[in-house]
Amino acid sequence: MNARSLADTSASFDWLGVSFGLTPQLFRFWSRAGYRPVVMSNTPNDQTGEMSIKMLLPVSAACW
């Protein structure tokens, strides 16, 4: 989603979020895109063995 598509929506957003199984590659990708970690699980996923992480990207002045 880019800034133009955000501006074209009728709803207003303060942030966008992602949740994924934590790997160095995915963390680096989302961090470089401006997302910040907010929550990480303390136990690994039963199926993948990865820790889950949630990251947010502030998109409004309310977040700064």
C-alpha positions, 0 to 999 in steps of 0.5 A: 500500500502506498501513500496515494492509496492511503489518501484515496480511502475514506477512512483515516488510519493512524498505523498499519500493522503486520504479524509474522513468524520472526526470521532475520530476513523478514525482520530486516525487510519490515524494519527497512520499510519503517515498521517498528516492533511492538509485541513478540511472543515468548513461546515458539509456534508449534508448527514452525518453531518461529516466534511471532512478532507484530510490527506497526508503521505509523502513518498519521501525525497522531502517532508522532 
